[in-house]
Amino acid sequence: MDNKIRCAWCEKDDLYRHYHDTEWGNPVYDDAKLFEFLVLETFQAGLSWYIILKKRENFKKAFADFDYKTVALFDAYEVENLMKDAGIIRNRLKIQGTIANAIAFMKVQEEFGSFSNYIWRFTNGKPIDNQPKTLADVPATTPISDAISKDLKKRGFKFVGSTVVYAHMQATGMVNDHVEDCWKRQ
């Protein structure tokens, strides 16, 4: 264990600390990585992020290394196979939602050139620095996550409520919610 001060939510164990230190809040502009986080956030809806992190490699295998072009082609056969996969969250609606999201993701790419161009336009292409003093100062949603959620739903995305969208924004660095004394804020 090191002496780094971190956001309190990640002090559960090494898996959480590693995720916090190496990924959470780092700006992501790569479509493949943005899709990966979209898949993970879809399955996280109503569950803890820790459960999803523990199953992340299983999700990667189950969803073709998070290749949205392949996932978009999944049919009833793949859905049934995924429903038998104990390594992931076996929720039919979330599995079908992930397939729908892959299709909608590619439509967004066609319209905007990339999903990154689309999603980052909501923050003018750069992270929003919220500067929370404590975890209690970090919101679950914001007017921007509300707007993104509404627009994604209009475009056919599933499981993209404002709370899920805000978590996606945090994970992909669209917002910086590292607390004041966290070493990652420096």
trRosetta pair geometry for C-beta under 8 A, 3 or more apart (Angstrom, degrees):
i j d omega theta_ij theta_ji phi_ij phi_ji
4 21 7.6 67 106 -101 162 120
4 183 4.6 -62 -160 -9 102 149
5 181 5.0 -51 130 137 144 97
5 182 6.1 -134 115 -112 83 34
5 183 5.8 134 58 -35 66 86
6 10 5.3 -80 144 67 132 116
6 11 6.3 156 75 -66 117 88
6 17 6.5 -139 -41 -129 175 84
6 20 5.7 73 -165 127 129 149
6 21 7.3 -66 -108 -67 128 87
6 182 5.5 42 -147 -134 34 92
6 183 6.6 -39 -80 20 62 94
6 184 7.3 50 -128 -6 74 105
7 10 5.5 72 74 6 87 105
7 20 6.3 -154 43 -148 104 134
7 135 6.7 111 -170 -83 89 96
7 177 7.7 58 -110 118 149 80
7 178 5.7 -118 -54 -138 115 62
7 179 5.1 132 -108 6 79 101
7 182 5.0 -2 -48 -91 71 139
7 184 7.6 -39 -20 34 100 122
8 11 6.0 -48 -161 5 45 119
8 134 8.0 13 -1 -165 127 78
8 135 5.3 -78 44 -38 115 136
8 179 7.4 25 -4 3 83 152
9 12 7.9 -20 162 -22 47 100
9 16 7.5 -132 129 -178 68 130
9 20 7.9 155 83 -89 86 130
9 135 6.2 136 -39 -120 97 133
10 16 4.3 -177 -158 148 67 101
10 17 5.4 122 148 -89 106 46
10 19 7.0 -150 -134 70 118 91
10 20 3.7 6 -124 -44 166 147
10 24 7.5 -154 -79 29 137 155
11 16 7.1 -65 7 99 10 130
11 17 6.9 52 -107 -75 40 97
12 15 7.8 -38 88 61 103 88
12 16 4.6 78 47 8 99 153
12 50 6.5 -33 77 -105 166 137
13 16 5.6 99 55 16 62 100
13 17 7.1 -120 111 -3 33 96
14 17 5.4 -56 -139 41 35 112
14 18 5.9 37 161 -23 69 105
15 18 6.0 -56 -148 35 24 109
15 19 6.5 23 154 -16 61 107
15 50 7.6 98 98 -147 124 81
15 53 5.8 136 154 132 117 127
15 54 6.8 32 171 -82 166 72
16 19 5.8 -56 -149 37 31 111
16 20 6.2 31 154 -19 66 108
16 50 6.4 -30 -77 -106 110 96
16 53 7.1 124 -85 76 62 168
17 20 5.7 -56 -148 39 30 113
17 21 6.0 21 158 -15 67 113
18 21 5.9 -61 -140 42 27 106
18 22 5.9 -9 172 9 66 118
19 22 6.8 -75 -132 50 18 88
19 23 5.4 -47 -165 44 60 115
19 24 5.8 62 141 -29 81 107
19 53 5.8 -66 -63 -128 153 139
20 23 7.7 -40 -68 53 6 72
20 24 4.9 -34 -121 34 45 130
20 184 7.2 -130 158 -31 85 147
21 184 7.0 -154 -121 -71 49 116
22 26 7.7 -42 151 -17 38 142
23 26 5.8 -99 -159 23 32 116
23 171 7.2 -4 139 -167 103 76
24 170 6.8 -3 -167 145 91 88
24 171 6.0 -61 -124 -124 68 53
24 184 8.0 10 84 -175 88 174
25 170 6.5 -33 -78 -179 71 66
25 171 7.7 -65 -42 -133 40 16
25 173 5.2 79 171 -98 34 74
25 175 7.8 -71 -124 94 79 54
25 176 5.5 76 -160 -125 111 64
25 177 6.7 -138 -97 40 115 67
25 178 5.6 35 -118 -40 173 101
25 184 6.3 100 75 146 143 139
26 172 8.0 -63 79 -164 56 31
26 173 4.9 -76 105 -60 20 134
27 126 7.9 -42 -109 -148 147 48
27 127 5.5 -114 -78 -50 110 112
27 172 7.1 38 -147 154 37 65
27 173 3.5 -123 -72 110 42 140
27 174 7.3 102 -120 -67 76 40
28 33 4.8 -124 -164 110 126 125
28 34 5.8 164 123 -70 117 76
28 37 7.0 131 67 -10 164 143
28 116 7.9 -127 125 -111 67 106
28 171 7.9 -15 4 121 136 74
28 172 4.1 -85 37 -153 115 87
28 173 5.9 134 -4 27 70 107
29 34 7.9 -14 -168 -46 12 118
29 116 4.6 71 -169 -152 63 141
29 120 6.9 4 -115 -50 85 148
30 33 4.3 64 80 17 107 109
30 34 6.6 -180 88 -13 52 87
30 116 6.9 57 -21 -67 6 135
31 34 5.5 -56 -142 38 32 113
31 35 6.3 33 158 -20 67 103
31 68 7.8 -80 149 12 102 139
31 105 7.9 127 -172 172 103 112
31 109 6.8 48 -134 -98 148 120
31 114 5.3 -124 -64 -165 121 97
31 115 4.8 113 -127 35 94 104
31 116 5.6 -101 -68 -24 72 97
32 35 5.9 -54 -153 34 29 110
32 36 6.6 35 148 -23 62 102
32 66 6.5 107 -178 110 79 109
32 67 7.6 -18 -133 -103 102 52
32 68 7.7 -147 -117 -4 58 100
33 36 5.4 -45 -149 30 37 117
33 37 6.6 33 154 -14 65 102
33 172 7.5 139 126 -120 100 101
34 37 6.0 -55 -151 39 32 107
34 38 6.4 37 148 -23 64 106
34 115 5.4 -168 96 103 143 125
34 116 6.1 -172 -27 -75 152 76
34 119 6.6 177 -156 23 142 154
34 172 6.1 49 -111 -121 76 147
35 38 5.3 -52 -147 35 36 116
35 39 6.4 39 154 -21 67 100
35 66 5.6 147 105 169 100 102
35 68 4.6 -104 -143 -54 157 118
35 102 7.3 60 -154 -109 124 74
35 105 5.9 62 -105 -156 106 160
35 115 7.0 109 -58 40 85 165
36 39 5.9 -54 -154 33 30 110
36 40 6.4 23 153 -13 65 108
36 60 7.7 9 -135 -99 111 86
36 66 4.0 4 -90 -152 82 165
37 40 5.6 -55 -143 42 35 110
37 41 5.9 34 158 -18 69 107
37 168 5.7 124 137 -140 112 83
37 171 5.0 168 -148 111 130 134
37 172 5.5 -172 63 -59 171 105
38 41 5.9 -54 -141 40 27 108
38 42 6.3 37 154 -28 61 104
38 101 6.0 -171 145 162 124 139
38 105 7.1 158 77 -88 166 128
38 168 6.4 36 -92 -125 59 134
39 42 5.7 -53 -153 28 28 116
39 43 6.8 15 156 -7 62 105
39 59 6.4 152 131 169 120 125
39 63 5.8 170 -153 107 154 173
39 66 5.9 -141 12 -122 147 97
39 71 7.8 -119 -92 -117 128 167
39 98 5.5 53 -127 -136 85 116
39 101 7.4 175 -83 87 63 141
40 43 6.1 -62 -153 42 32 103
40 44 6.1 36 149 -27 67 110
40 52 5.2 108 -169 171 92 131
40 56 6.7 3 -108 -115 126 88
40 59 6.4 113 -90 115 78 167
40 171 7.8 -170 84 -169 125 169
41 44 5.2 -53 -141 34 35 118
41 45 7.2 62 156 -45 61 80
41 159 7.8 163 118 129 77 106
41 164 5.1 120 160 -172 108 90
41 165 8.0 103 155 -79 149 27
41 167 5.5 159 -130 95 114 112
41 168 4.7 -40 -57 -72 168 94
41 171 7.0 -149 -66 15 114 149
42 45 6.4 -32 -172 -9 32 112
42 94 5.7 144 144 -159 96 93
42 97 5.7 -176 -167 109 128 118
42 98 5.5 155 98 -81 159 84
42 101 6.4 -121 -76 -17 147 160
42 158 7.2 59 -138 96 117 82
42 159 4.4 93 -144 92 78 138
42 160 7.7 -31 -95 -64 83 71
42 164 7.2 63 -90 -167 39 140
43 47 7.2 -31 144 41 67 134
43 52 5.8 139 95 -112 106 111
43 59 6.8 -138 14 -108 160 135
43 88 7.2 -89 -133 -176 152 96
43 89 4.8 150 -164 36 110 133
43 91 7.3 155 -131 37 77 121
43 94 5.4 99 -100 169 64 142
43 98 7.6 8 -50 -66 92 124
44 47 5.5 -123 -158 66 44 91
44 48 7.6 -74 -153 110 89 16
44 49 5.6 18 -139 -96 134 62
44 51 7.7 151 -119 67 72 95
44 52 4.7 -43 -82 -42 94 149
44 164 7.2 149 77 -125 98 91
44 167 6.8 -125 98 124 143 157
45 94 7.2 -174 45 -105 113 118
45 159 5.0 -128 -17 -164 155 108
45 161 7.1 107 -129 25 121 109
45 163 7.9 116 -125 88 79 105
45 164 5.2 -22 -87 -84 98 125
47 51 5.2 -75 159 54 119 140
47 52 6.8 125 100 -42 119 95
47 89 6.9 -134 -19 -102 164 147
48 51 4.9 104 67 -4 84 98
48 52 7.5 -155 101 0 52 84
49 52 5.5 -57 -156 39 43 113
49 53 6.2 45 148 -23 73 103
49 167 7.3 -163 -81 -163 123 131
50 53 5.7 -51 -146 35 32 112
50 54 6.5 33 155 -20 64 105
51 54 5.9 -58 -154 35 29 111
51 55 6.5 5 155 1 64 113
51 89 7.6 73 135 -70 120 113
52 55 6.0 -72 -147 50 30 97
52 56 6.5 65 149 -69 65 79
52 59 7.5 12 -163 -29 78 148
52 89 7.8 -34 -95 -26 77 124
53 56 5.5 -12 -153 -33 35 117
55 58 4.7 -55 -171 45 77 119
55 59 5.8 83 128 -27 89 96
55 87 6.2 150 -149 164 97 67
55 88 5.9 129 168 -112 131 46
55 89 7.1 130 92 -31 166 77
56 59 5.7 -54 -149 35 32 111
56 60 6.4 37 151 -24 65 103
57 60 5.3 -47 -149 30 36 118
57 61 6.7 34 153 -15 65 101
58 61 5.9 -53 -151 37 33 107
58 62 6.1 29 153 -17 67 112
58 85 7.2 156 175 159 109 115
58 87 3.2 -154 -146 151 137 113
58 88 5.2 -163 127 -62 112 72
59 62 5.6 -58 -140 42 31 110
59 63 5.8 -6 171 13 69 114
59 66 7.8 41 130 -68 93 94
59 87 7.9 -149 -43 126 47 95
59 88 5.5 109 -85 -112 68 107
60 63 6.8 -73 -135 54 17 84
60 65 5.7 23 -179 -116 85 44
60 66 6.2 -46 -125 -24 68 93
61 65 7.8 25 -94 -62 31 58
61 87 7.4 6 59 101 122 150
62 82 5.8 93 -172 -121 116 95
62 85 5.4 126 -107 143 125 170
62 87 6.8 -175 -47 83 121 109
62 88 5.0 -30 -9 -41 167 142
63 66 5.6 44 107 -84 110 48
63 67 7.7 178 142 34 72 59
63 71 5.4 14 -166 -93 91 121
63 98 6.7 -85 -113 158 134 143
64 67 4.4 -74 122 40 107 102
64 70 3.9 -110 133 97 166 142
64 71 5.9 -156 39 -56 120 76
66 71 7.6 -17 -154 -34 33 135
67 70 4.2 49 96 17 113 112
67 71 6.4 161 86 -15 58 88
68 71 5.4 -55 -136 42 35 113
68 72 6.0 46 159 -31 67 102
68 102 4.3 179 -160 -143 78 90
68 105 5.1 -85 -161 87 149 143
68 106 6.3 174 132 -52 119 93
69 72 6.0 -48 -151 26 26 115
69 73 7.4 18 151 -13 55 106
69 102 7.6 -157 -53 178 14 114
69 106 7.0 96 -93 -84 66 132
70 73 6.0 -66 -163 35 36 108
70 74 7.6 59 142 -46 65 84
71 74 5.6 -21 -163 -14 46 115
71 98 6.4 -81 -179 141 131 96
71 99 6.0 -148 160 -109 83 58
71 102 3.9 -173 97 -78 106 159
72 99 6.7 124 -122 -165 31 67
72 102 3.9 -142 -66 122 74 112
72 103 4.7 126 -138 -73 102 65
72 105 7.8 -129 -72 51 115 101
72 106 6.1 -4 -77 -7 157 136
74 78 3.9 -102 -154 77 94 149
74 79 6.6 115 151 -49 110 73
74 82 8.0 22 -166 -22 142 134
74 99 4.8 -113 63 -106 113 119
74 102 7.8 92 14 38 105 150
75 78 5.9 103 48 15 50 97
75 79 7.2 -92 121 -5 33 97
76 79 5.4 -52 -146 36 35 116
76 80 6.3 36 156 -20 67 103
77 80 6.0 -57 -153 35 28 109
77 81 6.6 26 150 -15 63 107
78 81 5.5 -54 -147 39 35 113
78 82 6.1 36 154 -19 68 106
79 82 5.8 -57 -149 38 29 110
79 83 6.4 34 151 -24 63 105
79 92 6.9 57 179 -142 111 81
79 95 5.5 128 -136 126 81 130
79 96 6.4 26 -119 -73 130 80
79 99 7.5 -55 -77 -27 101 144
80 83 5.5 -50 -149 31 33 116
80 84 7.0 27 152 -14 61 105
81 84 5.9 -63 -158 37 35 108
81 85 6.8 45 145 -38 66 102
82 85 5.2 -43 -150 13 42 121
82 88 6.6 -35 -167 61 88 142
82 90 7.2 167 139 -122 70 74
82 95 5.0 148 107 -133 141 139
83 90 5.3 89 -150 -161 49 104
83 92 6.1 12 -95 -83 116 84
83 95 6.9 -96 -63 -5 75 165
84 90 7.6 105 -35 -120 10 133
85 88 5.0 31 107 23 115 101
85 90 6.7 166 63 -85 66 99
86 90 7.3 -32 -101 -37 39 125
89 94 6.4 -4 102 76 115 153
90 95 7.8 -3 -151 -41 45 127
91 94 4.0 51 89 18 113 113
91 95 6.5 168 84 -15 57 84
92 95 5.7 -56 -146 37 30 112
92 96 6.2 24 158 -12 67 108
93 96 5.9 -55 -143 43 29 107
93 97 5.9 36 152 -25 64 109
93 158 7.7 -141 165 165 84 139
93 159 7.9 130 132 -57 95 114
94 97 5.2 -50 -140 37 31 118
94 98 6.4 40 155 -26 63 99
94 159 6.2 49 -119 -56 77 157
95 98 5.8 -49 -153 28 29 112
95 99 7.0 28 148 -15 60 101
96 99 5.7 -51 -154 34 38 112
96 100 6.4 38 148 -17 67 105
96 158 7.5 3 105 57 76 170
97 100 5.5 -54 -146 40 35 112
97 101 6.1 38 152 -24 67 105
97 158 3.3 -123 -140 96 100 133
97 159 4.8 73 159 -4 156 112
98 101 5.5 -51 -145 35 31 114
98 102 6.6 38 152 -24 62 99
98 158 7.9 -84 -38 67 32 114
99 102 5.7 -48 -153 28 33 112
99 103 6.9 30 150 -15 62 103
100 103 5.8 -56 -155 36 35 111
100 104 6.2 29 151 -14 68 109
100 156 6.2 -131 171 154 102 95
100 157 7.2 148 120 -130 98 32
100 158 5.1 66 75 -6 132 119
101 104 5.6 -55 -141 43 34 109
101 105 5.9 47 153 -32 66 104
101 157 5.2 53 -113 -136 83 80
101 158 6.0 -106 -53 37 94 81
101 159 7.7 -57 -56 48 131 96
101 160 7.7 136 -107 -47 117 117
102 105 5.4 -47 -145 28 28 120
102 106 6.8 26 156 -16 60 102
103 106 6.2 -58 -157 34 30 106
103 107 6.7 30 148 -18 64 105
103 156 7.1 -62 94 120 101 137
104 107 5.5 -53 -151 35 38 114
104 108 6.5 41 150 -21 67 101
104 152 7.6 88 141 -167 142 74
104 155 5.3 114 -165 131 115 93
104 156 4.2 -168 -92 83 122 102
104 157 4.9 -149 96 -67 159 70
105 108 5.8 -54 -155 33 30 112
105 109 6.6 33 146 -20 63 104
105 115 5.7 -18 -163 -84 85 136
105 157 7.9 82 -56 -94 70 103
106 109 5.3 -46 -148 33 39 117
106 110 6.6 44 151 -23 65 98
107 110 5.6 -48 -152 31 35 114
107 111 6.6 28 152 -14 64 107
107 155 6.8 -178 91 -177 123 104
107 156 7.4 55 41 40 148 131
108 111 5.8 -61 -149 41 33 108
108 112 5.9 -13 169 18 71 114
108 115 5.3 65 102 -105 123 75
108 118 4.8 -37 176 -36 114 169
108 155 6.3 48 -70 175 100 152
109 112 6.8 -76 -128 56 21 80
109 113 7.1 -67 -170 111 57 15
109 114 5.7 4 -130 -125 81 28
109 115 5.5 -39 -72 -43 83 74
109 118 7.9 -94 -75 -14 40 127
111 118 7.3 66 83 -85 102 121
112 115 7.3 99 70 -97 124 23
112 117 4.4 -173 152 91 108 113
112 118 4.1 159 33 -62 169 89
112 121 7.7 -123 -146 -17 137 133
113 117 5.0 44 65 9 99 158
114 117 4.6 107 58 -1 84 97
114 118 7.2 -147 97 -1 52 85
115 118 5.4 -56 -156 38 40 116
115 119 6.0 25 156 -12 75 109
116 119 6.3 -59 -136 42 26 99
116 120 5.7 12 172 -7 65 119
117 120 6.6 -65 -134 45 17 101
117 121 6.6 31 161 -39 57 105
118 121 6.3 -61 -166 11 23 112
119 122 6.4 -46 -180 13 44 111
119 148 7.1 50 -141 -139 77 126
119 172 7.9 6 129 104 144 154
119 174 7.2 -93 146 -86 104 141
120 123 6.0 -67 -162 50 56 92
120 124 7.9 -63 155 82 76 16
120 125 4.9 59 148 -109 115 46
120 126 7.9 75 -171 -24 106 27
120 174 7.0 -149 -108 -112 67 103
121 124 7.3 33 -161 -86 40 28
121 125 7.0 15 -93 -53 41 73
122 144 5.6 122 161 -168 112 103
122 147 6.5 165 -139 94 119 116
122 148 5.4 -9 -97 -75 168 104
122 174 7.6 21 78 -168 106 136
123 126 6.2 -128 130 65 101 43
123 127 6.7 6 151 -118 148 19
123 128 5.5 -116 -140 -35 119 96
123 144 6.9 57 -76 -165 81 151
123 169 8.0 131 -47 -146 136 114
123 174 5.3 170 -13 -169 153 92
123 175 7.7 -151 -103 -65 146 68
127 173 5.4 -67 -90 159 125 80
127 174 6.0 179 -116 -169 68 20
127 175 6.3 148 -164 -105 85 15
127 176 5.2 69 155 -30 132 96
128 144 7.4 164 -24 20 158 164
128 174 6.8 18 14 146 90 65
128 175 4.7 -24 63 -111 96 75
128 176 7.0 -158 89 18 46 74
129 175 7.8 162 -84 -163 22 58
129 176 4.6 -7 -115 50 65 122
130 137 7.7 165 143 132 113 101
130 138 7.2 98 109 -115 150 68
130 139 7.9 -140 -144 13 152 96
130 175 5.9 29 -23 -177 114 106
130 176 6.4 -169 20 77 76 63
130 177 5.4 10 45 -97 132 68
131 176 7.8 34 -52 97 50 103
131 180 6.9 51 -174 -87 71 81
132 135 7.3 77 138 -95 138 18
132 137 3.7 166 -150 92 96 112
132 138 4.9 -32 -78 -64 169 74
132 177 5.8 24 6 -158 127 72
132 178 7.9 178 47 90 94 25
132 179 5.3 -61 95 -109 94 66
132 180 6.9 -119 101 -33 47 79
133 137 5.3 93 38 -11 72 153
133 179 6.6 22 144 -161 20 90
133 180 4.8 2 -130 -19 49 132
134 137 5.4 108 57 -1 62 100
134 179 5.8 33 -120 -139 23 131
134 180 7.5 -31 -52 14 47 105
135 138 5.7 -46 -162 15 46 116
135 179 6.3 -53 -56 -69 58 134
137 179 7.6 118 50 -118 111 90
138 177 4.8 75 -125 -169 116 124
138 179 7.6 -80 -45 -74 114 87
139 142 5.5 105 89 -65 146 82
139 166 7.0 -98 106 -162 89 153
140 162 8.0 81 125 115 81 95
140 163 5.2 -18 163 -118 100 96
140 166 6.3 126 158 72 40 153
141 145 4.9 -133 -153 79 71 129
141 146 6.2 76 169 -55 117 84
141 162 4.0 41 -130 137 128 118
141 163 5.6 -69 -63 -76 100 58
141 165 7.8 57 -125 64 87 96
141 166 5.1 -143 -106 -33 47 143
142 145 4.9 96 46 9 73 97
142 146 7.0 -126 96 -5 40 88
142 162 8.0 -168 39 -178 42 111
142 166 6.2 126 8 -107 84 118
142 175 7.8 139 2 -84 148 151
143 146 5.3 -50 -148 34 34 119
143 147 6.4 36 154 -21 66 103
144 147 5.6 -52 -148 35 33 110
144 148 6.4 32 154 -17 66 104
144 169 7.5 99 108 -105 115 161
145 148 5.7 -50 -142 38 35 111
145 149 6.0 42 155 -24 65 107
145 162 4.6 101 124 -164 100 80
145 163 7.6 83 146 -71 141 18
145 165 4.4 154 -161 98 89 109
145 166 3.9 -19 -104 -67 161 85
145 169 6.1 -109 -88 -7 102 141
146 149 5.8 -57 -149 36 26 114
146 150 6.4 25 155 -18 62 108
146 162 4.8 -1 -88 -109 56 131
147 150 5.8 -55 -148 36 29 111
147 151 6.3 24 156 -15 64 110
148 151 5.8 -62 -148 41 30 108
148 152 6.0 30 156 -20 68 108
148 160 7.9 -106 127 165 86 114
148 162 7.9 119 62 -120 84 65
148 165 4.9 163 91 -172 116 142
148 169 7.6 145 30 -62 163 117
149 152 5.9 -55 -144 36 26 110
149 153 6.3 26 158 -18 63 107
149 160 5.5 178 -134 134 71 84
149 161 5.7 22 -147 -171 137 24
149 162 4.4 -88 -18 -75 156 60
149 164 7.6 112 -107 59 110 88
149 165 4.5 -127 -67 -13 89 147
150 153 6.0 -57 -150 36 27 111
150 154 6.5 30 151 -21 62 108
151 154 5.5 -53 -150 34 33 116
151 155 6.5 24 153 -13 64 109
152 155 5.7 -66 -152 42 32 107
152 157 3.9 -40 165 43 95 140
152 160 4.3 -79 106 125 140 157
152 165 7.0 -179 10 -93 145 123
153 156 7.8 108 -176 -23 30 9
153 157 6.1 -82 -80 63 35 82
153 160 6.1 -160 -60 72 76 109
157 160 4.5 24 123 -6 120 146
159 164 6.1 162 153 -117 73 176
160 164 5.6 -126 -134 87 34 126
160 165 5.7 61 -178 -63 80 97
161 164 5.1 92 54 12 71 103
161 165 6.9 -136 99 -5 34 92
162 165 5.5 -55 -142 39 32 113
162 166 6.2 33 158 -22 67 103
163 166 5.8 -51 -146 34 30 109
163 167 6.5 32 153 -18 62 104
164 167 5.7 -54 -151 36 32 112
164 168 6.4 35 148 -20 64 105
165 168 5.4 -53 -151 35 34 115
165 169 6.4 39 149 -23 66 102
166 169 5.3 -48 -149 33 37 116
166 170 6.5 38 151 -19 65 101
166 175 7.6 -11 -161 18 75 146
167 170 5.6 -51 -150 35 34 112
167 171 6.2 33 153 -19 66 107
168 171 5.7 -54 -143 38 31 111
168 172 6.0 4 165 3 66 115
168 174 7.7 25 117 18 71 129
169 172 6.5 -70 -138 51 22 93
169 174 3.9 -81 -154 66 79 120
169 175 4.8 47 140 3 108 104
170 173 7.9 36 178 -65 25 24
170 174 7.6 -61 -46 50 23 80
170 175 5.6 -39 -86 66 59 102
170 177 5.3 -34 -123 21 108 128
173 176 7.0 17 -153 -75 68 73
176 185 7.4 116 164 -116 118 74
178 182 4.2 -123 177 75 100 143
178 184 4.5 -138 -119 84 157 105
178 185 4.4 -162 105 -63 120 84
179 182 4.9 107 57 -22 70 109
179 185 7.1 -95 83 -44 32 136
180 185 6.6 -65 -150 31 20 177
181 185 7.6 95 69 31 5 136
182 185 4.9 103 71 -13 86 101
183 186 5.8 -40 -168 12 49 117
